[in-house]
Amino acid sequence: MSFDAEPLGRCPECGTEIAPDFLLIEYESGGRPTRFAECPDCRDVVHPSAD
Ligand SMILES: [Zn+2]
């Protein structure tokens, strides 16, 4: 694999790092990119935090 699989961020619920594979949708809201991803740990749809 030659692409860079950078994590999307962390789950705000449990702190698990969310891999790009779990990205559900990405869109811009008021000029800011917003992402929804499924947390592999909680199995919940969350906004991954960049920190
Ligand atoms: Zn989680």
mmCIF file of the protein (N, C-alpha, C, O) and its ligand, coordinates in Angstrom:
data_MODEL
# 
_entry.id   MODEL 
# 
loop_
_entity.id 
_entity.type 
_entity.pdbx_number_of_molecules 
1 polymer     1 
2 non-polymer 1 
# 
_entity_poly.entity_id                      1 
_entity_poly.type                           'polypeptide(L)' 
_entity_poly.nstd_linkage                   no 
_entity_poly.nstd_monomer                   no 
_entity_poly.pdbx_seq_one_letter_code       MSFDAEPLGRCPECGTEIAPDFLLIEYESGGRPTRFAECPDCRDVVHPSAD 
_entity_poly.pdbx_seq_one_letter_code_can   MSFDAEPLGRCPECGTEIAPDFLLIEYESGGRPTRFAECPDCRDVVHPSAD 
_entity_poly.pdbx_strand_id                 A 
# 
loop_
_entity_poly_seq.entity_id 
_entity_poly_seq.num 
_entity_poly_seq.mon_id 
_entity_poly_seq.hetero 
1 1  MET n 
1 2  SER n 
1 3  PHE n 
1 4  ASP n 
1 5  ALA n 
1 6  GLU n 
1 7  PRO n 
1 8  LEU n 
1 9  GLY n 
1 10 ARG n 
1 11 CYS n 
1 12 PRO n 
1 13 GLU n 
1 14 CYS n 
1 15 GLY n 
1 16 THR n 
1 17 GLU n 
1 18 ILE n 
1 19 ALA n 
1 20 PRO n 
1 21 ASP n 
1 22 PHE n 
1 23 LEU n 
1 24 LEU n 
1 25 ILE n 
1 26 GLU n 
1 27 TYR n 
1 28 GLU n 
1 29 SER n 
1 30 GLY n 
1 31 GLY n 
1 32 ARG n 
1 33 PRO n 
1 34 THR n 
1 35 ARG n 
1 36 PHE n 
1 37 ALA n 
1 38 GLU n 
1 39 CYS n 
1 40 PRO n 
1 41 ASP n 
1 42 CYS n 
1 43 ARG n 
1 44 ASP n 
1 45 VAL n 
1 46 VAL n 
1 47 HIS n 
1 48 PRO n 
1 49 SER n 
1 50 ALA n 
1 51 ASP n 
# 
loop_
_struct_asym.id 
_struct_asym.entity_id 
A 1 
B 2 
# 
loop_
_chem_comp.id 
_chem_comp.type 
_chem_comp.mon_nstd_flag 
ALA 'L-peptide linking' y 
ARG 'L-peptide linking' y 
ASP 'L-peptide linking' y 
CYS 'L-peptide linking' y 
GLU 'L-peptide linking' y 
GLY 'peptide linking'   y 
HIS 'L-peptide linking' y 
ILE 'L-peptide linking' y 
LEU 'L-peptide linking' y 
MET 'L-peptide linking' y 
PHE 'L-peptide linking' y 
PRO 'L-peptide linking' y 
SER 'L-peptide linking' y 
THR 'L-peptide linking' y 
TYR 'L-peptide linking' y 
VAL 'L-peptide linking' y 
ZN  non-polymer         . 
# 
_pdbx_entity_nonpoly.entity_id   2 
_pdbx_entity_nonpoly.name        ? 
_pdbx_entity_nonpoly.comp_id     ZN 
# 
_pdbx_nonpoly_scheme.asym_id         B 
_pdbx_nonpoly_scheme.entity_id       2 
_pdbx_nonpoly_scheme.mon_id          ZN 
_pdbx_nonpoly_scheme.ndb_seq_num     1 
_pdbx_nonpoly_scheme.pdb_seq_num     101 
_pdbx_nonpoly_scheme.auth_seq_num    101 
_pdbx_nonpoly_scheme.pdb_mon_id      ZN 
_pdbx_nonpoly_scheme.auth_mon_id     ZN 
_pdbx_nonpoly_scheme.pdb_strand_id   A 
_pdbx_nonpoly_scheme.pdb_ins_code    . 
# 
loop_
_atom_site.group_PDB 
_atom_site.id 
_atom_site.type_symbol 
_atom_site.label_atom_id 
_atom_site.label_alt_id 
_atom_site.label_comp_id 
_atom_site.label_asym_id 
_atom_site.label_entity_id 
_atom_site.label_seq_id 
_atom_site.pdbx_PDB_ins_code 
_atom_site.Cartn_x 
_atom_site.Cartn_y 
_atom_site.Cartn_z 
_atom_site.occupancy 
_atom_site.B_iso_or_equiv 
_atom_site.pdbx_formal_charge 
_atom_site.auth_seq_id 
_atom_site.auth_comp_id 
_atom_site.auth_asym_id 
_atom_site.auth_atom_id 
_atom_site.pdbx_PDB_model_num 
ATOM   1   N  N  . MET A 1 1  ? 0.845   -1.202 0.000  1.00 0.00 ? 1   MET A N  1 
ATOM   2   C  CA . MET A 1 1  ? 0.000   0.000  0.000  1.00 0.00 ? 1   MET A CA 1 
ATOM   3   C  C  . MET A 1 1  ? 0.877   1.248  0.000  1.00 0.00 ? 1   MET A C  1 
ATOM   4   O  O  . MET A 1 1  ? 1.757   1.403  0.846  1.00 0.00 ? 1   MET A O  1 
ATOM   5   N  N  . SER A 1 2  ? 0.623   2.138  -0.964 1.00 0.00 ? 2   SER A N  1 
ATOM   6   C  CA . SER A 1 2  ? 1.478   3.312  -1.066 1.00 0.00 ? 2   SER A CA 1 
ATOM   7   C  C  . SER A 1 2  ? 0.779   4.585  -0.585 1.00 0.00 ? 2   SER A C  1 
ATOM   8   O  O  . SER A 1 2  ? 1.416   5.629  -0.443 1.00 0.00 ? 2   SER A O  1 
ATOM   9   N  N  . PHE A 1 3  ? -0.529  4.499  -0.334 1.00 0.00 ? 3   PHE A N  1 
ATOM   10  C  CA . PHE A 1 3  ? -1.205  5.720  0.116  1.00 0.00 ? 3   PHE A CA 1 
ATOM   11  C  C  . PHE A 1 3  ? -1.012  5.918  1.615  1.00 0.00 ? 3   PHE A C  1 
ATOM   12  O  O  . PHE A 1 3  ? -0.736  4.976  2.359  1.00 0.00 ? 3   PHE A O  1 
ATOM   13  N  N  . ASP A 1 4  ? -1.163  7.147  2.024  1.00 0.00 ? 4   ASP A N  1 
ATOM   14  C  CA . ASP A 1 4  ? -0.931  7.499  3.405  1.00 0.00 ? 4   ASP A CA 1 
ATOM   15  C  C  . ASP A 1 4  ? -2.244  7.376  4.185  1.00 0.00 ? 4   ASP A C  1 
ATOM   16  O  O  . ASP A 1 4  ? -3.158  8.183  4.016  1.00 0.00 ? 4   ASP A O  1 
ATOM   17  N  N  . ALA A 1 5  ? -2.317  6.368  5.028  1.00 0.00 ? 5   ALA A N  1 
ATOM   18  C  CA . ALA A 1 5  ? -3.534  6.139  5.797  1.00 0.00 ? 5   ALA A CA 1 
ATOM   19  C  C  . ALA A 1 5  ? -3.477  6.890  7.124  1.00 0.00 ? 5   ALA A C  1 
ATOM   20  O  O  . ALA A 1 5  ? -3.276  6.312  8.192  1.00 0.00 ? 5   ALA A O  1 
ATOM   21  N  N  . GLU A 1 6  ? -3.660  8.180  7.006  1.00 0.00 ? 6   GLU A N  1 
ATOM   22  C  CA . GLU A 1 6  ? -3.628  8.999  8.208  1.00 0.00 ? 6   GLU A CA 1 
ATOM   23  C  C  . GLU A 1 6  ? -4.974  8.893  8.937  1.00 0.00 ? 6   GLU A C  1 
ATOM   24  O  O  . GLU A 1 6  ? -6.025  8.961  8.300  1.00 0.00 ? 6   GLU A O  1 
ATOM   25  N  N  . PRO A 1 7  ? -4.952  8.730  10.240 1.00 0.00 ? 7   PRO A N  1 
ATOM   26  C  CA . PRO A 1 7  ? -6.224  8.626  10.957 1.00 0.00 ? 7   PRO A CA 1 
ATOM   27  C  C  . PRO A 1 7  ? -7.043  9.907  10.836 1.00 0.00 ? 7   PRO A C  1 
ATOM   28  O  O  . PRO A 1 7  ? -6.492  10.999 10.699 1.00 0.00 ? 7   PRO A O  1 
ATOM   29  N  N  . LEU A 1 8  ? -8.359  9.759  10.888 1.00 0.00 ? 8   LEU A N  1 
ATOM   30  C  CA . LEU A 1 8  ? -9.253  10.913 10.783 1.00 0.00 ? 8   LEU A CA 1 
ATOM   31  C  C  . LEU A 1 8  ? -9.198  11.762 12.041 1.00 0.00 ? 8   LEU A C  1 
ATOM   32  O  O  . LEU A 1 8  ? -9.404  12.975 11.999 1.00 0.00 ? 8   LEU A O  1 
ATOM   33  N  N  . GLY A 1 9  ? -8.925  11.124 13.133 1.00 0.00 ? 9   GLY A N  1 
ATOM   34  C  CA . GLY A 1 9  ? -8.930  11.809 14.421 1.00 0.00 ? 9   GLY A CA 1 
ATOM   35  C  C  . GLY A 1 9  ? -9.330  10.807 15.482 1.00 0.00 ? 9   GLY A C  1 
ATOM   36  O  O  . GLY A 1 9  ? -9.261  9.594  15.284 1.00 0.00 ? 9   GLY A O  1 
ATOM   37  N  N  . ARG A 1 10 ? -9.751  11.348 16.613 1.00 0.00 ? 10  ARG A N  1 
ATOM   38  C  CA . ARG A 1 10 ? -10.136 10.453 17.705 1.00 0.00 ? 10  ARG A CA 1 
ATOM   39  C  C  . ARG A 1 10 ? -11.623 10.559 17.980 1.00 0.00 ? 10  ARG A C  1 
ATOM   40  O  O  . ARG A 1 10 ? -12.247 11.601 17.777 1.00 0.00 ? 10  ARG A O  1 
ATOM   41  N  N  . CYS A 1 11 ? -12.163 9.457  18.445 1.00 0.00 ? 11  CYS A N  1 
ATOM   42  C  CA . CYS A 1 11 ? -13.560 9.437  18.845 1.00 0.00 ? 11  CYS A CA 1 
ATOM   43  C  C  . CYS A 1 11 ? -13.729 10.315 20.094 1.00 0.00 ? 11  CYS A C  1 
ATOM   44  O  O  . CYS A 1 11 ? -13.018 10.134 21.082 1.00 0.00 ? 11  CYS A O  1 
ATOM   45  N  N  . PRO A 1 12 ? -14.670 11.262 20.045 1.00 0.00 ? 12  PRO A N  1 
ATOM   46  C  CA . PRO A 1 12 ? -14.877 12.116 21.219 1.00 0.00 ? 12  PRO A CA 1 
ATOM   47  C  C  . PRO A 1 12 ? -15.473 11.358 22.397 1.00 0.00 ? 12  PRO A C  1 
ATOM   48  O  O  . PRO A 1 12 ? -15.437 11.841 23.529 1.00 0.00 ? 12  PRO A O  1 
ATOM   49  N  N  . GLU A 1 13 ? -16.016 10.185 22.141 1.00 0.00 ? 13  GLU A N  1 
ATOM   50  C  CA . GLU A 1 13 ? -16.651 9.396  23.198 1.00 0.00 ? 13  GLU A CA 1 
ATOM   51  C  C  . GLU A 1 13 ? -15.618 8.563  23.962 1.00 0.00 ? 13  GLU A C  1 
ATOM   52  O  O  . GLU A 1 13 ? -15.573 8.593  25.191 1.00 0.00 ? 13  GLU A O  1 
ATOM   53  N  N  . CYS A 1 14 ? -14.792 7.821  23.223 1.00 0.00 ? 14  CYS A N  1 
ATOM   54  C  CA . CYS A 1 14 ? -13.902 6.857  23.883 1.00 0.00 ? 14  CYS A CA 1 
ATOM   55  C  C  . CYS A 1 14 ? -12.421 7.118  23.599 1.00 0.00 ? 14  CYS A C  1 
ATOM   56  O  O  . CYS A 1 14 ? -11.563 6.471  24.198 1.00 0.00 ? 14  CYS A O  1 
ATOM   57  N  N  . GLY A 1 15 ? -12.101 8.058  22.692 1.00 0.00 ? 15  GLY A N  1 
ATOM   58  C  CA . GLY A 1 15 ? -10.699 8.395  22.453 1.00 0.00 ? 15  GLY A CA 1 
ATOM   59  C  C  . GLY A 1 15 ? -9.980  7.470  21.489 1.00 0.00 ? 15  GLY A C  1 
ATOM   60  O  O  . GLY A 1 15 ? -8.776  7.614  21.279 1.00 0.00 ? 15  GLY A O  1 
ATOM   61  N  N  . THR A 1 16 ? -10.698 6.522  20.898 1.00 0.00 ? 16  THR A N  1 
ATOM   62  C  CA . THR A 1 16 ? -10.088 5.609  19.937 1.00 0.00 ? 16  THR A CA 1 
ATOM   63  C  C  . THR A 1 16 ? -9.732  6.346  18.659 1.00 0.00 ? 16  THR A C  1 
ATOM   64  O  O  . THR A 1 16 ? -10.506 7.172  18.174 1.00 0.00 ? 16  THR A O  1 
ATOM   65  N  N  . GLU A 1 17 ? -8.555  6.046  18.112 1.00 0.00 ? 17  GLU A N  1 
ATOM   66  C  CA . GLU A 1 17 ? -8.161  6.623  16.833 1.00 0.00 ? 17  GLU A CA 1 
ATOM   67  C  C  . GLU A 1 17 ? -8.995  5.988  15.720 1.00 0.00 ? 17  GLU A C  1 
ATOM   68  O  O  . GLU A 1 17 ? -9.147  4.768  15.654 1.00 0.00 ? 17  GLU A O  1 
ATOM   69  N  N  . ILE A 1 18 ? -9.529  6.844  14.851 1.00 0.00 ? 18  ILE A N  1 
ATOM   70  C  CA . ILE A 1 18 ? -10.420 6.351  13.803 1.00 0.00 ? 18  ILE A CA 1 
ATOM   71  C  C  . ILE A 1 18 ? -9.702  6.373  12.466 1.00 0.00 ? 18  ILE A C  1 
ATOM   72  O  O  . ILE A 1 18 ? -9.281  7.427  11.989 1.00 0.00 ? 18  ILE A O  1 
ATOM   73  N  N  . ALA A 1 19 ? -9.566  5.193  11.866 1.00 0.00 ? 19  ALA A N  1 
ATOM   74  C  CA . ALA A 1 19 ? -8.878  5.059  10.580 1.00 0.00 ? 19  ALA A CA 1 
ATOM   75  C  C  . ALA A 1 19 ? -9.765  5.583  9.448  1.00 0.00 ? 19  ALA A C  1 
ATOM   76  O  O  . ALA A 1 19 ? -10.989 5.600  9.570  1.00 0.00 ? 19  ALA A O  1 
ATOM   77  N  N  . PRO A 1 20 ? -9.133  6.015  8.333  1.00 0.00 ? 20  PRO A N  1 
ATOM   78  C  CA . PRO A 1 20 ? -9.906  6.559  7.202  1.00 0.00 ? 20  PRO A CA 1 
ATOM   79  C  C  . PRO A 1 20 ? -10.944 5.598  6.658  1.00 0.00 ? 20  PRO A C  1 
ATOM   80  O  O  . PRO A 1 20 ? -11.929 6.030  6.058  1.00 0.00 ? 20  PRO A O  1 
ATOM   81  N  N  . ASP A 1 21 ? -10.746 4.315  6.853  1.00 0.00 ? 21  ASP A N  1 
ATOM   82  C  CA . ASP A 1 21 ? -11.723 3.319  6.403  1.00 0.00 ? 21  ASP A CA 1 
ATOM   83  C  C  . ASP A 1 21 ? -13.100 3.526  7.016  1.00 0.00 ? 21  ASP A C  1 
ATOM   84  O  O  . ASP A 1 21 ? -14.109 3.085  6.464  1.00 0.00 ? 21  ASP A O  1 
ATOM   85  N  N  . PHE A 1 22 ? -13.134 4.190  8.146  1.00 0.00 ? 22  PHE A N  1 
ATOM   86  C  CA . PHE A 1 22 ? -14.395 4.343  8.870  1.00 0.00 ? 22  PHE A CA 1 
ATOM   87  C  C  . PHE A 1 22 ? -15.113 5.640  8.548  1.00 0.00 ? 22  PHE A C  1 
ATOM   88  O  O  . PHE A 1 22 ? -16.162 5.937  9.120  1.00 0.00 ? 22  PHE A O  1 
ATOM   89  N  N  . LEU A 1 23 ? -14.534 6.429  7.612  1.00 0.00 ? 23  LEU A N  1 
ATOM   90  C  CA . LEU A 1 23 ? -15.196 7.662  7.199  1.00 0.00 ? 23  LEU A CA 1 
ATOM   91  C  C  . LEU A 1 23 ? -16.494 7.347  6.476  1.00 0.00 ? 23  LEU A C  1 
ATOM   92  O  O  . LEU A 1 23 ? -16.510 6.547  5.540  1.00 0.00 ? 23  LEU A O  1 
ATOM   93  N  N  . LEU A 1 24 ? -17.576 7.971  6.906  1.00 0.00 ? 24  LEU A N  1 
ATOM   94  C  CA . LEU A 1 24 ? -18.880 7.748  6.273  1.00 0.00 ? 24  LEU A CA 1 
ATOM   95  C  C  . LEU A 1 24 ? -19.176 8.841  5.260  1.00 0.00 ? 24  LEU A C  1 
ATOM   96  O  O  . LEU A 1 24 ? -19.570 8.558  4.129  1.00 0.00 ? 24  LEU A O  1 
ATOM   97  N  N  . ILE A 1 25 ? -18.985 10.103 5.673  1.00 0.00 ? 25  ILE A N  1 
ATOM   98  C  CA . ILE A 1 25 ? -19.294 11.227 4.794  1.00 0.00 ? 25  ILE A CA 1 
ATOM   99  C  C  . ILE A 1 25 ? -18.457 12.432 5.220  1.00 0.00 ? 25  ILE A C  1 
ATOM   100 O  O  . ILE A 1 25 ? -18.129 12.609 6.393  1.00 0.00 ? 25  ILE A O  1 
ATOM   101 N  N  . GLU A 1 26 ? -18.126 13.250 4.225  1.00 0.00 ? 26  GLU A N  1 
ATOM   102 C  CA . GLU A 1 26 ? -17.351 14.465 4.494  1.00 0.00 ? 26  GLU A CA 1 
ATOM   103 C  C  . GLU A 1 26 ? -17.984 15.603 3.707  1.00 0.00 ? 26  GLU A C  1 
ATOM   104 O  O  . GLU A 1 26 ? -18.258 15.459 2.515  1.00 0.00 ? 26  GLU A O  1 
ATOM   105 N  N  . TYR A 1 27 ? -18.213 16.709 4.354  1.00 0.00 ? 27  TYR A N  1 
ATOM   106 C  CA . TYR A 1 27 ? -18.801 17.850 3.653  1.00 0.00 ? 27  TYR A CA 1 
ATOM   107 C  C  . TYR A 1 27 ? -18.301 19.137 4.294  1.00 0.00 ? 27  TYR A C  1 
ATOM   108 O  O  . TYR A 1 27 ? -17.679 19.116 5.356  1.00 0.00 ? 27  TYR A O  1 
ATOM   109 N  N  . GLU A 1 28 ? -18.583 20.265 3.631  1.00 0.00 ? 28  GLU A N  1 
ATOM   110 C  CA . GLU A 1 28 ? -18.191 21.554 4.186  1.00 0.00 ? 28  GLU A CA 1 
ATOM   111 C  C  . GLU A 1 28 ? -19.396 22.245 4.787  1.00 0.00 ? 28  GLU A C  1 
ATOM   112 O  O  . GLU A 1 28 ? -20.466 22.309 4.182  1.00 0.00 ? 28  GLU A O  1 
ATOM   113 N  N  . SER A 1 29 ? -19.204 22.755 5.971  1.00 0.00 ? 29  SER A N  1 
ATOM   114 C  CA . SER A 1 29 ? -20.263 23.472 6.658  1.00 0.00 ? 29  SER A CA 1 
ATOM   115 C  C  . SER A 1 29 ? -19.720 24.822 7.093  1.00 0.00 ? 29  SER A C  1 
ATOM   116 O  O  . SER A 1 29 ? -18.903 24.898 8.010  1.00 0.00 ? 29  SER A O  1 
ATOM   117 N  N  . GLY A 1 30 ? -20.167 25.882 6.443  1.00 0.00 ? 30  GLY A N  1 
ATOM   118 C  CA . GLY A 1 30 ? -19.689 27.216 6.774  1.00 0.00 ? 30  GLY A CA 1 
ATOM   119 C  C  . GLY A 1 30 ? -18.199 27.369 6.556  1.00 0.00 ? 30  GLY A C  1 
ATOM   120 O  O  . GLY A 1 30 ? -17.523 28.060 7.318  1.00 0.00 ? 30  GLY A O  1 
ATOM   121 N  N  . GLY A 1 31 ? -17.676 26.720 5.504  1.00 0.00 ? 31  GLY A N  1 
ATOM   122 C  CA . GLY A 1 31 ? -16.258 26.828 5.184  1.00 0.00 ? 31  GLY A CA 1 
ATOM   123 C  C  . GLY A 1 31 ? -15.366 25.875 5.957  1.00 0.00 ? 31  GLY A C  1 
ATOM   124 O  O  . GLY A 1 31 ? -14.164 25.800 5.702  1.00 0.00 ? 31  GLY A O  1 
ATOM   125 N  N  . ARG A 1 32 ? -15.947 25.148 6.899  1.00 0.00 ? 32  ARG A N  1 
ATOM   126 C  CA . ARG A 1 32 ? -15.145 24.186 7.663  1.00 0.00 ? 32  ARG A CA 1 
ATOM   127 C  C  . ARG A 1 32 ? -15.504 22.768 7.256  1.00 0.00 ? 32  ARG A C  1 
ATOM   128 O  O  . ARG A 1 32 ? -16.683 22.421 7.195  1.00 0.00 ? 32  ARG A O  1 
ATOM   129 N  N  . PRO A 1 33 ? -14.507 21.950 6.978  1.00 0.00 ? 33  PRO A N  1 
ATOM   130 C  CA . PRO A 1 33 ? -14.814 20.556 6.632  1.00 0.00 ? 33  PRO A CA 1 
ATOM   131 C  C  . PRO A 1 33 ? -15.347 19.808 7.841  1.00 0.00 ? 33  PRO A C  1 
ATOM   132 O  O  . PRO A 1 33 ? -14.794 19.882 8.938  1.00 0.00 ? 33  PRO A O  1 
ATOM   133 N  N  . THR A 1 34 ? -16.419 19.096 7.614  1.00 0.00 ? 34  THR A N  1 
ATOM   134 C  CA . THR A 1 34 ? -17.040 18.325 8.680  1.00 0.00 ? 34  THR A CA 1 
ATOM   135 C  C  . THR A 1 34 ? -17.075 16.865 8.255  1.00 0.00 ? 34  THR A C  1 
ATOM   136 O  O  . THR A 1 34 ? -17.410 16.540 7.117  1.00 0.00 ? 34  THR A O  1 
ATOM   137 N  N  . ARG A 1 35 ? -16.726 16.006 9.179  1.00 0.00 ? 35  ARG A N  1 
ATOM   138 C  CA . ARG A 1 35 ? -16.692 14.586 8.859  1.00 0.00 ? 35  ARG A CA 1 
ATOM   139 C  C  . ARG A 1 35 ? -17.526 13.795 9.844  1.00 0.00 ? 35  ARG A C  1 
ATOM   140 O  O  . ARG A 1 35 ? -17.558 14.069 11.044 1.00 0.00 ? 35  ARG A O  1 
ATOM   141 N  N  . PHE A 1 36 ? -18.196 12.808 9.291  1.00 0.00 ? 36  PHE A N  1 
ATOM   142 C  CA . PHE A 1 36 ? -18.846 11.815 10.131 1.00 0.00 ? 36  PHE A CA 1 
ATOM   143 C  C  . PHE A 1 36 ? -18.134 10.496 9.915  1.00 0.00 ? 36  PHE A C  1 
ATOM   144 O  O  . PHE A 1 36 ? -17.843 10.113 8.782  1.00 0.00 ? 36  PHE A O  1 
ATOM   145 N  N  . ALA A 1 37 ? -17.859 9.815  10.992 1.00 0.00 ? 37  ALA A N  1 
ATOM   146 C  CA . ALA A 1 37 ? -17.228 8.508  10.888 1.00 0.00 ? 37  ALA A CA 1 
ATOM   147 C  C  . ALA A 1 37 ? -17.846 7.571  11.914 1.00 0.00 ? 37  ALA A C  1 
ATOM   148 O  O  . ALA A 1 37 ? -18.425 7.997  12.914 1.00 0.00 ? 37  ALA A O  1 
ATOM   149 N  N  . GLU A 1 38 ? -17.703 6.284  11.634 1.00 0.00 ? 38  GLU A N  1 
ATOM   150 C  CA . GLU A 1 38 ? -18.175 5.304  12.599 1.00 0.00 ? 38  GLU A CA 1 
ATOM   151 C  C  . GLU A 1 38 ? -17.012 4.895  13.475 1.00 0.00 ? 38  GLU A C  1 
ATOM   152 O  O  . GLU A 1 38 ? -15.976 4.449  12.981 1.00 0.00 ? 38  GLU A O  1 
ATOM   153 N  N  . CYS A 1 39 ? -17.185 5.047  14.772 1.00 0.00 ? 39  CYS A N  1 
ATOM   154 C  CA . CYS A 1 39 ? -16.140 4.634  15.690 1.00 0.00 ? 39  CYS A CA 1 
ATOM   155 C  C  . CYS A 1 39 ? -16.053 3.111  15.716 1.00 0.00 ? 39  CYS A C  1 
ATOM   156 O  O  . CYS A 1 39 ? -17.058 2.437  15.939 1.00 0.00 ? 39  CYS A O  1 
ATOM   157 N  N  . PRO A 1 40 ? -14.842 2.557  15.486 1.00 0.00 ? 40  PRO A N  1 
ATOM   158 C  CA . PRO A 1 40 ? -14.705 1.100  15.488 1.00 0.00 ? 40  PRO A CA 1 
ATOM   159 C  C  . PRO A 1 40 ? -14.926 0.494  16.874 1.00 0.00 ? 40  PRO A C  1 
ATOM   160 O  O  . PRO A 1 40 ? -15.170 -0.706 17.006 1.00 0.00 ? 40  PRO A O  1 
ATOM   161 N  N  . ASP A 1 41 ? -14.840 1.325  17.887 1.00 0.00 ? 41  ASP A N  1 
ATOM   162 C  CA . ASP A 1 41 ? -14.969 0.832  19.253 1.00 0.00 ? 41  ASP A CA 1 
ATOM   163 C  C  . ASP A 1 41 ? -16.408 0.941  19.761 1.00 0.00 ? 41  ASP A C  1 
ATOM   164 O  O  . ASP A 1 41 ? -16.989 -0.057 20.188 1.00 0.00 ? 41  ASP A O  1 
ATOM   165 N  N  . CYS A 1 42 ? -16.990 2.151  19.718 1.00 0.00 ? 42  CYS A N  1 
ATOM   166 C  CA . CYS A 1 42 ? -18.372 2.347  20.179 1.00 0.00 ? 42  CYS A CA 1 
ATOM   167 C  C  . CYS A 1 42 ? -19.400 1.880  19.156 1.00 0.00 ? 42  CYS A C  1 
ATOM   168 O  O  . CYS A 1 42 ? -20.557 1.635  19.500 1.00 0.00 ? 42  CYS A O  1 
ATOM   169 N  N  . ARG A 1 43 ? -18.972 1.754  17.877 1.00 0.00 ? 43  ARG A N  1 
ATOM   170 C  CA . ARG A 1 43 ? -19.919 1.459  16.794 1.00 0.00 ? 43  ARG A CA 1 
ATOM   171 C  C  . ARG A 1 43 ? -20.946 2.559  16.670 1.00 0.00 ? 43  ARG A C  1 
ATOM   172 O  O  . ARG A 1 43 ? -22.092 2.314  16.293 1.00 0.00 ? 43  ARG A O  1 
ATOM   173 N  N  . ASP A 1 44 ? -20.535 3.768  16.986 1.00 0.00 ? 44  ASP A N  1 
ATOM   174 C  CA . ASP A 1 44 ? -21.428 4.911  16.951 1.00 0.00 ? 44  ASP A CA 1 
ATOM   175 C  C  . ASP A 1 44 ? -20.926 5.888  15.885 1.00 0.00 ? 44  ASP A C  1 
ATOM   176 O  O  . ASP A 1 44 ? -19.740 5.911  15.556 1.00 0.00 ? 44  ASP A O  1 
ATOM   177 N  N  . VAL A 1 45 ? -21.848 6.693  15.353 1.00 0.00 ? 45  VAL A N  1 
ATOM   178 C  CA . VAL A 1 45 ? -21.455 7.708  14.384 1.00 0.00 ? 45  VAL A CA 1 
ATOM   179 C  C  . VAL A 1 45 ? -21.042 8.963  15.145 1.00 0.00 ? 45  VAL A C  1 
ATOM   180 O  O  . VAL A 1 45 ? -21.824 9.526  15.910 1.00 0.00 ? 45  VAL A O  1 
ATOM   181 N  N  . VAL A 1 46 ? -19.797 9.392  14.922 1.00 0.00 ? 46  VAL A N  1 
ATOM   182 C  CA . VAL A 1 46 ? -19.243 10.504 15.684 1.00 0.00 ? 46  VAL A CA 1 
ATOM   183 C  C  . VAL A 1 46 ? -18.540 11.477 14.747 1.00 0.00 ? 46  VAL A C  1 
ATOM   184 O  O  . VAL A 1 46 ? -18.276 11.171 13.585 1.00 0.00 ? 46  VAL A O  1 
ATOM   185 N  N  . HIS A 1 47 ? -18.242 12.664 15.288 1.00 0.00 ? 47  HIS A N  1 
ATOM   186 C  CA . HIS A 1 47 ? -17.349 13.594 14.622 1.00 0.00 ? 47  HIS A CA 1 
ATOM   187 C  C  . HIS A 1 47 ? -15.950 13.342 15.167 1.00 0.00 ? 47  HIS A C  1 
ATOM   188 O  O  . HIS A 1 47 ? -15.688 13.642 16.331 1.00 0.00 ? 47  HIS A O  1 
ATOM   189 N  N  . PRO A 1 48 ? -15.047 12.799 14.357 1.00 0.00 ? 48  PRO A N  1 
ATOM   190 C  CA . PRO A 1 48 ? -13.682 12.586 14.857 1.00 0.00 ? 48  PRO A CA 1 
ATOM   191 C  C  . PRO A 1 48 ? -13.013 13.918 15.161 1.00 0.00 ? 48  PRO A C  1 
ATOM   192 O  O  . PRO A 1 48 ? -13.090 14.840 14.350 1.00 0.00 ? 48  PRO A O  1 
ATOM   193 N  N  . SER A 1 49 ? -12.366 14.038 16.296 1.00 0.00 ? 49  SER A N  1 
ATOM   194 C  CA . SER A 1 49 ? -11.679 15.263 16.639 1.00 0.00 ? 49  SER A CA 1 
ATOM   195 C  C  . SER A 1 49 ? -10.232 15.195 16.171 1.00 0.00 ? 49  SER A C  1 
ATOM   196 O  O  . SER A 1 49 ? -9.576  14.159 16.274 1.00 0.00 ? 49  SER A O  1 
ATOM   197 N  N  . ALA A 1 50 ? -9.749  16.327 15.651 1.00 0.00 ? 50  ALA A N  1 
ATOM   198 C  CA . ALA A 1 50 ? -8.414  16.353 15.037 1.00 0.00 ? 50  ALA A CA 1 
ATOM   199 C  C  . ALA A 1 50 ? -7.309  16.165 16.075 1.00 0.00 ? 50  ALA A C  1 
ATOM   200 O  O  . ALA A 1 50 ? -6.186  15.818 15.710 1.00 0.00 ? 50  ALA A O  1 
ATOM   201 N  N  . ASP A 1 51 ? -7.594  16.379 17.329 1.00 0.00 ? 51  ASP A N  1 
ATOM   202 C  CA . ASP A 1 51 ? -6.561  16.222 18.351 1.00 0.00 ? 51  ASP A CA 1 
ATOM   203 C  C  . ASP A 1 51 ? -6.294  14.774 18.670 1.00 0.00 ? 51  ASP A C  1 
ATOM   204 O  O  . ASP A 1 51 ? -5.449  14.473 19.513 1.00 0.00 ? 51  ASP A O  1 
HETATM 205 ZN ZN . ZN  B 2 .  ? -15.686 5.628  20.276 1.00 0.00 2 101 ZN  A ZN 1 
# 
